[in-house]
Amino acid sequence: MFDKILIANRGEIACRVIRTARRMGIRTVSVYSDADAEAQHVKLADEAYHIGPPAARESYLLADVILDVALKSGAGAVHPGYGFLSENAGFAEACAKAGIVFIGPPCEAIRAMGSKSAAKQIMEAACVPLVPGYHGQNQDPAFLRVEADRIGYPLLIKASAGGGGKGMRVVWKGSDFEEALSGAKREAMAGFGDDHVLMEKYLTRPRHIEIQVFADSQGNALHLFERDCSIQRRHQKVIEEAPASGMTTELRAQMGKAAVAAARAINYEGAGTVEFLLDEDGSFYFMEMNTRLQVEHPVTEMITGLDLVEWQLRVASGETMPCTQEQLVIGGHAIEARIYAEDPNREFLPSIGKLRHLRTPAENAHVRIDSGVRQGDEVSIHYDPMIAKLVVWDSDRSAAIRRLQQALAEFQVVGVTTNTVFLGSVAAHPAFIAGEIDTSFIERHRSALFPEVAIASDRILALAALDLMLEQSDLALQRASASADPYSPWHQSNGWRLNFDNHHELYFIDGEQTTTVVVHYRPGGYVLDLPGGSLFVRGERGAGGDILADLGGMRVKATVVRHGNTITILDQGKSHLLTRHDPGAAGDEDEAAAGRLTAPMPGKVVAIMAEVGVRVGRGTPLLIMEAMKMEHTINAPCDGAVAEFHFEVGAVVNEGAELLNFAAEVEKTVV
């Protein structure tokens, strides 16, 4: 067994490998870019080495630099994780030449599966079922059109060297073929430097079923059952489960046998995944083989009780696999949901920013959290925006779904837009609960999964108002305790006014709507004038932003997170963003606000609205940023002019970056 290994990856998977290595008494070496200097995987490893700037092509994809670190650190092996160099045959070969073990398959196996077309030909020879199609080398458009007509429509065009949905087109009728082919080839060339495509019959409602395979250097090969990865957006998985719903013992055996045959056909070693499309009639077809550990491997671990990273380390060190096919059994049901910083209502566009609040469900025998970030970390533009993998397990699928629903409701993130509410909608959908899933699930149920964004309810407004008033009360108590006269009436927080009703007005901006909540002070609490009527509320603030509230006799617990005037209310598994508006806060502070105007959060400059040196009035838009996939306008704090812009349109800026210098107009005194 190895004494020390290097992990040529970052984030969640690097942390995952480190945990197993530490349990096995193996020392670990991590690598990091400028952006990851304070990352979790850097802190967990025994040693860490800087390898370059944030961009992956200048750091994590530099095979020679990473190999040099491995040699320098004395690591006996390299674990590539997934992504980056994990399926790079050249890197695996370079490791071997340097006398360092690559914890993965032989480079020949990686090359064999690196081309979708070549992989299909190998699988055909191994009698692994294939989708009817064309996987040859002739790329003449006229020839491909003839083959397309032979296969029939609908038809799927796929980039041979690609993945992640790039270079992929569905052709519904012959008249659309030429345009779709051109588009697929352009995208394939841009994404992979190779415009070679293959064509297959398009299955209208298939399920995406993958088989986890393992093989060792002694010629043993087996499978660890299946995973259903049908819930996808943009051809990428978001929910995976094991075992697959409705899978029969006979079909599992057939698919497992085909997957093992695929592994044997390329003399495979280590962990791999053979992916199939399962048609409605029970027919299944080879799609591709991933020559690495998969993101969704935890669901297999949860139903087998095994550690697949430990298996990888043992097999790579020359040991045989820890058990045989006959010893493997399925126990219970597991589901994984990928928590991403992305906006489902904007075609799942990534969201960047600081994780100002991050609270996950408690881990136990039923709930597992795999993550590489902590509260306070940044989700940057440089890497995959996955925050965590939420994995649940229970005795059967129905119980596991209930666990998933509860855990998603408890997963709290503030600072970036996430897909947690969307995932909760999927988990609660009757079709998902019934196991009626396929790769078009999200599109088919779009209206139910993407409801209109609702304005803040009275309950949300009440929680926001109560939190603000409780903070005001806490501050008054602090002032009183620090004062020489703790009984001074100036320390009171009950809104007392001579001859007037003791009340306070709060203004909340919700999207484009501003709502006024009038707070009337009453003994033991407050009466709130809300859009839906008056409500007596009281409560107390707990730890971590929790608020324990009594709303008209109904006891509720929610979380309120504030950053400046931004208020995020996390309640009943959903989050609502409000902005507090204080009309009286501008006045005398305008000139103080002038000078250096800074970015309120990380984002991109999308428009410059003013000219340098040209006088503008207070409130005039100067610059527009896009942050967390929303536009934020930087306005003139007072009358004056922009002295200098520090960034151009398209620039990505960090929170607190000085966007521009603003010169306030000085009022002249007439003598």
Helices and strands as residue ranges (DSSP letters): E 4-7, H 11-23, E 27-33, G 34-36, H 40-44, E 47-52, G 56-58, H 63-73, E 77-79, H 89-97, E 101-102, H 107-114, H 116-125, E 133-134, H 141-151, E 155-159, E 168-171, G 174-176, H 177-192, E 197-201, E 207-215, E 221-233, E 236-242, H 249-265, E 270-278, E 284-290, H 297-304, H 308-316, G 325-327, E 333-340, E 342-343, G 344-346, E 349-350, E 353-354, E 357-359, E 367-371, E 378-379, E 386-394, H 397-410, E 412-414, H 420-428, H 430-433, H 441-444, H 446-449, H 458-482, G 489-491, E 503-510, E 513-522, E 525-530, E 533-541, G 543-545, E 546-551, E 554-563, E 566-571, E 574-581, G 583-585, G 587-589, H 590-593, E 595-598, E 603-608, E 615-616, E 621-627, E 630-635, E 640-645, E 652-653, E 658-664
